[in-house]
Amino acid sequence: MSTRYDFDLFVIGAGSGGVRGARLAAEMGAKTAIAEQDRFGGTCVIRGCIPKKFFVYASAFPEEFEDSVGYGWTVEGAHFDWPTLIANKNRQLVRLEGHYRHAVERPGGMVFEDRAVLKDKHTVHLVRADRDVTADTILIATGGHPSRDAHADGSDLCITSDEAFELRTFPKSIVIVGGGYIALEFAHIFHGLGAEVTLIYRGPKVLRGFDEDVRDALQESMQKKGIRFDLDTVLTSTRRVGDKIAAITRSGERFLVDQVMLAIGRLPNTKDLGLENAGVKMSRRGHIEVDRYSRSSADNIYAVGDVTGRMELTPVAIHEAICFAKTVFGGTPTAPDHELVATAVFTRPEIGTVGLSEEKALARGHTVDIYKKSFWPLKHTLSGRQERMMMKLVVDAKSDRVLGCHIFGPEAGEMAQLVAIALKMGATKAQFDATVAVHPTMSEELVTIRKKTATRSPGG
């Protein structure tokens, strides 16, 4: 390893990608340091995936209590306490934060609780300590933050997902602006916990980029639950009215609520990082531009995770960090693979998807066979809940290879993870058909769908 610099590797940002890269490099013998100005764990652990899933679990219980009646249970006096949820969530985050820190320190990595800024391509300035350190290789994994660019008067009155995790009191009514993962998940969270929820979205249908049948199924389900939509419009202003907030849209609607939440996208944490001092090029939106090996325009500076804007998912950041460590310190150049990455949207019910949507498959020139089924899950035959499940397979008509799988229903994310393995191996529809079902399960429908519902060709 290098003797010209203080460290072989200096990592800026201790989220999932940064911690994994630092840990692996240290285990491979590199003298490693990591700087984090906030808390170890980054967006996913502190203000993203993990606390969100805790909230999702909490919001599911009211429907579970309702469903239990059909199975002979009587649930009386159930009461939800928001401060208890927040306190228990925070206690777990402290535990996880310590785990992430230990993951770097255990193999010998050095930790700096400081803001790190690049002075040049090999020099990092630690702002709080007011000192410089040098490194042969620098990895930037600073992640992103919620956008506030709503272009609405009074938007400073709005919260984002960051603040939603720390609200002192539970809002009995909330407007959520946006139509992506975060907006839809929080719409279900707040609705499940008892709030009146209104979703404002600029388009006609939520979850842009997902398969159209999944989008339709989710939107219909949300409307049946009583979540209100104001579509094809934008938030134009918010203002304080007593202890409420008035949210006004371009369509003229006015909503008087306890909170207004912006979930309109995320921006990379690259501002004031000193990237220009090191010759690191950025995109128009501020993401660090990297090659297939995560190397930036500065040959010794790499970037992984949301800060690159490639695919903003925690497991992808970890995958990119693993590939970085193999490439730079393992002697095995490894480019991250962003194809066939499964993902889930933790609505209620949830979405699990992997591979191409019908629309994207057609856009890529595939003639596709569509296998789709909508059914009533067995559980709800006794619970009485009018909530259908939808499964869809997109199959290449020529090769019979399954190009995409899209599920809307309970535990869809768990199913998508397993289906992803099959798709990664190139599974065909015939191989799905040859797989014996596990009965009675919801997932058995994936291997028992026999009826082709459509065949479509590009431009057809």
C-alpha positions as CSV (number, residue, x, y, z in Angstrom):
1,M,0.0,0.0,0.0
2,S,1.0,3.6,-0.5
3,T,3.5,5.3,1.9
4,R,3.1,8.8,0.2
5,Y,-0.2,9.5,1.9
6,D,-1.7,9.3,5.4
7,F,-4.3,6.8,4.2
8,D,-4.7,4.3,1.4
9,L,-8.4,5.1,1.3
10,F,-10.4,8.0,2.7
11,V,-14.2,7.6,2.6
12,I,-16.5,10.6,2.8
13,G,-19.9,9.6,4.1
14,A,-20.8,6.7,6.5
15,G,-24.0,5.5,5.0
16,S,-24.6,2.0,3.7
17,G,-22.2,2.4,0.7
18,G,-19.5,4.2,2.5
19,V,-19.4,1.9,5.5
20,R,-19.3,-1.2,3.3
21,G,-16.5,0.2,1.1
22,A,-14.5,1.2,4.2
23,R,-14.9,-2.1,5.9
24,L,-14.0,-4.2,3.0
25,A,-10.9,-2.1,2.1
26,A,-9.7,-2.3,5.7
27,E,-10.2,-6.1,5.7
28,M,-8.2,-6.2,2.5
29,G,-5.3,-4.5,4.3
30,A,-5.8,-0.9,3.2
31,K,-5.1,1.8,5.8
32,T,-8.6,3.3,5.8
33,A,-10.4,6.3,7.3
34,I,-14.0,7.5,7.1
35,A,-15.6,10.8,7.9
36,E,-19.2,11.5,8.7
37,Q,-20.6,14.8,9.8
38,D,-23.9,13.5,11.0
39,R,-24.7,9.9,12.2
40,F,-23.4,6.6,11.1
41,G,-25.8,4.6,8.9
42,G,-26.8,7.4,6.6
43,T,-30.2,7.8,5.0
44,C,-31.2,4.2,5.1
45,V,-30.6,3.6,8.8
46,I,-31.3,7.0,10.3
47,R,-34.0,8.6,8.1
48,G,-34.9,6.1,5.4
49,C,-35.5,2.4,4.9
50,I,-35.2,1.2,8.5
51,P,-37.3,3.7,10.4
52,K,-39.8,3.8,7.5
53,K,-40.3,0.0,7.8
54,F,-40.9,0.4,11.5
55,F,-43.6,2.9,10.6
56,V,-45.0,0.6,8.0
57,Y,-45.3,-2.2,10.5
58,A,-47.0,0.1,13.0
59,S,-49.5,1.3,10.4
60,A,-50.5,-2.2,9.4
61,F,-52.0,-3.2,12.8
62,P,-55.4,-1.4,12.4
63,E,-56.2,-3.5,9.4
64,E,-54.9,-6.6,11.1
65,F,-57.2,-5.9,14.1
66,E,-60.1,-5.6,11.6
67,D,-59.2,-8.8,9.8
68,S,-58.9,-10.8,13.0
69,V,-62.7,-10.5,13.7
70,G,-63.5,-12.9,10.9
71,Y,-61.2,-15.4,12.6
72,G,-63.0,-15.2,15.9
73,W,-60.9,-12.6,17.7
74,T,-62.3,-9.6,19.6
75,V,-60.0,-6.7,19.9
76,E,-61.2,-4.0,22.2
77,G,-59.6,-0.9,23.5
78,A,-56.7,-0.8,21.0
79,H,-54.9,2.5,21.2
80,F,-52.0,4.0,19.3
81,D,-49.4,6.2,21.0
82,W,-47.1,8.1,18.6
83,P,-44.4,9.1,21.2
84,T,-44.0,5.4,22.1
85,L,-43.3,4.5,18.4
86,I,-40.8,7.4,18.0
87,A,-39.0,6.5,21.2
88,N,-38.8,2.8,20.4
89,K,-37.7,3.6,16.8
90,N,-34.9,5.9,18.1
91,R,-33.6,3.3,20.5
92,Q,-33.2,0.8,17.7
93,L,-31.5,3.4,15.5
94,V,-28.9,4.1,18.2
95,R,-28.1,0.4,18.3
96,L,-27.8,0.2,14.5
97,E,-25.6,3.3,14.4
98,G,-23.2,1.6,16.8
99,H,-23.2,-1.5,14.7
100,Y,-22.2,0.5,11.5
101,R,-19.5,2.3,13.3
102,H,-18.1,-0.9,14.8
103,A,-18.1,-2.4,11.3
104,V,-15.4,0.1,10.2
105,E,-13.4,0.2,13.5
106,R,-13.2,-3.6,13.9
107,P,-10.9,-4.2,11.0
108,G,-8.8,-1.2,11.9
109,G,-10.6,1.7,10.1
110,M,-10.2,5.2,11.6
111,V,-13.4,7.2,12.2
112,F,-13.6,11.0,12.0
113,E,-16.8,12.6,13.3
114,D,-16.3,15.6,11.0
115,R,-17.3,17.3,7.8
116,A,-14.8,16.4,5.1
117,V,-14.1,18.7,2.1
118,L,-11.8,18.1,-0.8
119,K,-8.9,20.6,-1.2
120,D,-7.4,18.7,-4.1
121,K,-7.6,15.2,-5.5
122,H,-5.5,13.7,-2.6
123,T,-6.1,16.1,0.2
124,V,-9.2,16.2,2.5
125,H,-9.8,19.0,4.9
126,L,-11.6,18.1,8.2
127,V,-13.6,21.2,9.0
128,R,-14.3,20.8,12.7
129,A,-10.8,19.7,13.5
130,D,-9.3,22.2,11.0
131,R,-6.7,19.8,9.8
132,D,-5.8,18.2,6.5
133,V,-5.2,14.5,5.8
134,T,-4.1,12.9,2.5
135,A,-5.2,9.7,0.8
136,D,-4.2,7.7,-2.2
137,T,-7.8,6.9,-3.1
138,I,-10.9,8.7,-2.1
139,L,-14.4,7.3,-2.1
140,I,-17.4,9.7,-2.0
141,A,-20.6,8.2,-0.6
142,T,-22.4,11.2,0.7
143,G,-25.9,10.1,-0.4
144,G,-28.7,12.6,-0.9
145,H,-31.4,14.6,0.8
146,P,-35.1,15.4,0.2
147,S,-35.7,18.2,-2.3
148,R,-37.6,21.3,-1.2
149,D,-37.8,22.7,-4.7
150,A,-41.6,22.8,-4.8
151,H,-41.7,26.3,-6.3
152,A,-44.6,27.1,-3.9
153,D,-44.9,30.1,-1.8
154,G,-44.5,29.3,1.9
155,S,-42.9,26.0,1.3
156,D,-40.8,26.5,4.4
157,L,-43.9,25.5,6.3
158,C,-43.7,22.0,4.8
159,I,-41.9,19.0,6.2
160,T,-40.0,16.3,4.3
161,S,-39.5,12.6,5.1
162,D,-36.5,13.7,7.3
163,E,-38.8,15.6,9.7
164,A,-41.7,13.1,9.4
165,F,-39.6,10.6,11.4
166,E,-39.3,13.1,14.3
167,L,-42.7,14.8,14.6
168,R,-43.5,15.6,18.2
169,T,-47.2,15.0,17.7
170,F,-49.1,12.9,15.2
171,P,-50.9,14.8,12.5
172,K,-54.6,14.1,12.2
173,S,-54.6,15.4,8.7
174,I,-51.8,15.7,6.2
175,V,-51.2,16.7,2.6
176,I,-48.4,14.8,0.8
177,V,-47.0,16.3,-2.4
178,G,-45.5,13.7,-4.8
179,G,-46.2,10.4,-6.5
180,G,-43.1,8.2,-6.0
181,Y,-41.9,5.7,-3.4
182,I,-41.7,8.0,-0.5
183,A,-45.0,9.9,-1.1
184,L,-47.0,6.7,-1.5
185,E,-45.4,4.9,1.5
186,F,-46.0,7.8,3.8
187,A,-49.5,8.2,2.5
188,H,-50.2,4.6,3.7
189,I,-48.3,5.1,6.9
190,F,-50.2,8.2,8.0
191,H,-53.5,6.8,6.8
192,G,-53.0,3.5,8.6
193,L,-52.2,5.3,11.8
194,G,-55.4,7.3,11.6
195,A,-54.7,10.5,9.7
196,E,-56.8,12.0,6.9
197,V,-54.5,11.9,3.8
198,T,-54.5,13.8,0.6
199,L,-52.0,13.2,-2.1
200,I,-51.2,16.0,-4.6
201,Y,-49.4,14.9,-7.7
202,R,-48.5,16.7,-11.0
203,G,-49.3,13.6,-13.2
204,P,-52.5,11.7,-13.9
205,K,-51.2,8.5,-12.2
206,V,-48.8,7.7,-9.4
207,L,-45.5,5.7,-9.6
208,R,-44.2,6.9,-12.9
209,G,-41.9,4.3,-14.5
210,F,-43.6,1.3,-12.9
211,D,-45.7,-1.2,-14.9
212,E,-49.1,0.3,-15.8
213,D,-51.1,-2.5,-14.3
214,V,-49.3,-2.1,-11.0
215,R,-49.9,1.6,-11.1
216,D,-53.6,1.1,-11.7
217,A,-53.9,-1.5,-9.0
218,L,-52.3,0.7,-6.4
219,Q,-54.1,3.8,-7.2
220,E,-57.5,2.1,-7.2
221,S,-56.6,0.4,-3.9
222,M,-55.7,3.8,-2.3
223,Q,-58.9,5.4,-3.4
224,K,-60.9,2.6,-1.9
225,K,-59.1,3.1,1.4
226,G,-60.2,6.7,1.4
227,I,-56.9,8.4,0.6
228,R,-57.8,11.5,-1.4
229,F,-56.1,12.4,-4.7
230,D,-55.7,15.8,-6.3
231,L,-54.0,14.8,-9.6
232,D,-52.7,16.7,-12.7
233,T,-51.9,19.7,-10.5
234,V,-49.1,21.1,-8.2
235,L,-48.9,22.8,-4.9
236,T,-48.7,26.6,-5.4
237,S,-48.7,27.9,-1.8
238,T,-49.0,27.1,1.9
239,R,-49.8,29.5,4.7
240,R,-50.4,29.3,8.4
241,V,-54.0,29.5,9.5
242,G,-54.1,29.3,13.3
243,D,-52.7,26.0,14.2
244,K,-53.3,24.6,10.8
245,I,-51.7,24.9,7.4
246,A,-53.6,25.8,4.3
247,A,-52.3,24.0,1.1
248,I,-53.5,25.5,-2.2
249,T,-53.1,23.9,-5.6
250,R,-53.0,25.2,-9.1
251,S,-56.4,23.5,-9.7
252,G,-57.9,25.8,-7.0
253,E,-58.3,23.2,-4.3
254,R,-57.6,24.3,-0.7
255,F,-56.8,21.8,2.1
256,L,-56.6,22.8,5.7
257,V,-54.4,20.3,7.5
258,D,-52.0,19.7,10.4
259,Q,-48.9,19.1,8.1
260,V,-47.9,19.4,4.5
261,M,-45.1,17.0,3.4
262,L,-43.0,17.3,0.3
263,A,-41.9,14.1,-1.3
264,I,-40.9,15.4,-4.7
265,G,-37.6,13.7,-5.1
266,R,-34.1,13.7,-3.7
267,L,-30.9,15.6,-4.5
268,P,-27.3,14.6,-4.2
269,N,-25.2,15.8,-1.3
270,T,-22.4,17.3,-3.4
271,K,-22.8,21.0,-2.5
272,D,-19.7,22.6,-0.9
273,L,-17.9,19.3,-1.0
274,G,-14.9,20.8,-2.9
275,L,-15.4,18.6,-5.9
276,E,-14.3,21.3,-8.2
277,N,-10.9,21.5,-6.4
278,A,-10.3,17.9,-7.4
279,G,-11.5,18.1,-11.0
280,V,-14.6,15.9,-10.3
281,K,-17.3,16.4,-13.0
282,M,-20.9,16.5,-12.0
283,S,-24.2,16.3,-13.9
284,R,-26.6,19.2,-14.3
285,R,-28.5,17.9,-11.2
286,G,-25.3,17.7,-9.2
287,H,-24.6,14.0,-9.3
288,I,-21.1,12.8,-9.6
289,E,-20.4,11.4,-13.0
290,V,-18.7,8.0,-12.9
291,D,-17.6,5.3,-15.3
292,R,-18.7,1.6,-15.1
293,Y,-16.2,1.0,-12.3
294,S,-17.5,4.0,-10.2
295,R,-14.5,6.1,-11.0
296,S,-15.0,9.8,-11.4
297,S,-13.2,12.1,-13.8
298,A,-10.4,12.4,-11.2
299,D,-8.6,9.0,-11.6
300,N,-8.2,8.3,-7.9
301,I,-11.7,9.5,-6.7
302,Y,-14.6,7.1,-6.8
303,A,-18.3,7.5,-5.9
304,V,-21.0,5.1,-5.0
305,G,-24.7,5.2,-4.0
306,D,-27.2,7.9,-4.4
307,V,-24.6,10.6,-5.0
308,T,-24.1,9.1,-8.4
309,G,-27.8,9.1,-9.4
310,R,-27.5,5.7,-11.1
311,M,-30.0,3.7,-9.1
312,E,-31.0,5.2,-5.8
313,L,-31.5,2.0,-3.7
314,T,-29.6,1.0,-0.5
315,P,-28.7,-2.5,-1.7
316,V,-27.4,-1.0,-5.0
317,A,-25.1,1.4,-3.0
318,I,-23.8,-1.6,-1.1
319,H,-23.3,-3.6,-4.3
320,E,-21.4,-0.7,-5.9
321,A,-19.2,-0.4,-2.8
322,I,-18.3,-4.1,-2.9
323,C,-17.4,-3.8,-6.6
324,F,-15.3,-0.7,-5.8
325,A,-13.3,-2.6,-3.1
326,K,-12.7,-5.6,-5.4
327,T,-11.6,-3.3,-8.2
328,V,-9.2,-1.0,-6.2
329,F,-8.0,-3.2,-3.3
330,G,-8.9,-6.8,-4.4
331,G,-7.1,-6.8,-7.7
332,T,-10.3,-7.9,-9.5
333,P,-11.8,-5.2,-11.6
334,T,-15.6,-5.6,-11.1
335,A,-18.3,-3.4,-12.6
336,P,-21.6,-3.2,-10.7
337,D,-24.5,-4.8,-12.4
338,H,-27.7,-2.7,-12.4
339,E,-29.8,-5.1,-14.4
340,L,-32.6,-7.1,-12.9
341,V,-32.5,-5.4,-9.5
342,A,-35.6,-6.2,-7.5
343,T,-37.4,-3.4,-5.6
344,A,-40.4,-3.0,-3.3
345,V,-42.7,-0.2,-2.5
346,F,-44.0,-0.6,1.0
347,T,-47.5,0.5,0.5
348,R,-50.4,-1.5,2.0
349,P,-50.6,-3.9,0.2
350,E,-47.1,-3.6,-1.2
351,I,-45.5,-3.8,-4.6
352,G,-42.7,-6.1,-5.5
353,T,-41.1,-5.9,-8.9
354,V,-38.1,-7.1,-10.9
355,G,-37.1,-6.8,-14.5
356,L,-38.8,-5.0,-17.3
357,S,-42.3,-3.5,-17.3
358,E,-44.5,-4.3,-20.3
359,E,-43.9,-0.8,-21.6
360,K,-40.1,-0.9,-21.2
361,A,-40.0,-4.4,-22.8
362,L,-41.8,-3.1,-25.8
363,A,-39.6,0.0,-26.0
364,R,-36.6,-2.3,-26.1
365,G,-38.0,-4.1,-29.1
366,H,-39.4,-7.3,-27.5
367,T,-42.6,-8.9,-28.6
368,V,-44.1,-10.0,-25.3
369,D,-46.6,-12.5,-24.0
370,I,-48.4,-11.2,-20.9
371,Y,-49.6,-13.4,-18.1
372,K,-51.7,-11.6,-15.6
373,K,-54.0,-12.7,-12.8
374,S,-56.0,-10.8,-10.2
375,F,-57.5,-12.7,-7.3
376,W,-58.8,-12.5,-3.7
377,P,-56.1,-13.8,-1.2
378,L,-57.3,-16.7,0.8
379,K,-56.9,-14.8,4.1
380,H,-59.6,-12.3,3.1
381,T,-62.2,-15.0,2.4
382,L,-62.7,-14.9,6.2
383,S,-61.6,-11.4,7.0
384,G,-64.0,-10.0,4.4
385,R,-61.5,-7.4,3.2
386,Q,-62.3,-6.4,-0.3
387,E,-58.7,-6.3,-1.4
388,R,-57.5,-8.1,-4.5
389,M,-54.0,-9.2,-5.4
390,M,-52.4,-8.8,-8.9
391,M,-49.5,-10.7,-10.4
392,K,-48.1,-10.2,-13.9
393,L,-45.3,-11.9,-15.9
394,V,-43.8,-10.2,-19.0
395,V,-42.4,-12.9,-21.2
396,D,-40.3,-12.6,-24.4
397,A,-42.5,-14.2,-27.1
398,K,-39.5,-15.6,-29.1
399,S,-37.2,-16.9,-26.4
400,D,-39.8,-17.6,-23.6
401,R,-37.5,-15.9,-21.2
402,V,-39.3,-14.1,-18.3
403,L,-38.4,-10.4,-18.7
404,G,-40.3,-9.0,-15.7
405,C,-42.4,-9.9,-12.7
406,H,-44.8,-7.4,-11.1
407,I,-46.7,-8.2,-7.9
408,F,-49.3,-6.1,-6.0
409,G,-50.3,-7.7,-2.7
410,P,-49.2,-8.8,0.7
411,E,-45.5,-9.8,1.0
412,A,-44.9,-8.8,-2.6
413,G,-41.4,-7.5,-1.8
414,E,-40.4,-10.9,-0.3
415,M,-41.6,-12.7,-3.4
416,A,-39.8,-10.3,-5.8
417,Q,-36.5,-11.0,-4.1
418,L,-36.8,-14.7,-4.8
419,V,-38.1,-14.2,-8.3
420,A,-35.1,-12.0,-9.0
421,I,-32.8,-15.0,-8.5
422,A,-34.7,-16.9,-11.2
423,L,-34.7,-14.0,-13.6
424,K,-31.0,-13.4,-13.0
425,M,-30.4,-17.0,-14.1
426,G,-32.5,-16.5,-17.3
427,A,-35.5,-18.5,-16.3
428,T,-38.2,-19.2,-18.9
429,K,-41.9,-19.3,-18.6
430,A,-41.7,-23.0,-19.2
431,Q,-39.4,-23.4,-16.2
432,F,-41.9,-21.4,-14.1
433,D,-44.7,-23.7,-15.3
434,A,-42.6,-26.8,-14.5
435,T,-42.1,-25.7,-10.9
436,V,-44.4,-27.4,-8.4
437,A,-46.5,-24.9,-6.4
438,V,-46.4,-24.5,-2.6
439,H,-50.1,-24.7,-1.6
440,P,-51.9,-22.8,-0.2
441,T,-49.9,-19.7,-0.8
442,M,-50.2,-16.5,-2.7
443,S,-46.9,-17.0,-4.4
444,E,-48.0,-20.3,-6.0
445,E,-49.9,-18.2,-8.5
446,L,-46.5,-17.3,-10.1
447,V,-46.1,-20.9,-11.2
448,T,-49.7,-21.7,-12.0
449,I,-50.6,-18.8,-14.3
450,R,-51.2,-20.6,-17.6
451,K,-53.6,-18.4,-19.4
452,K,-51.9,-15.8,-21.7
453,T,-53.8,-12.5,-21.4
454,A,-52.2,-10.7,-24.3
455,T,-49.4,-10.7,-26.9
456,R,-48.0,-7.3,-27.9
457,S,-45.4,-6.2,-30.4
458,P,-43.4,-2.9,-30.5
459,G,-45.5,-0.3,-32.1
460,G,-48.5,-2.6,-32.2
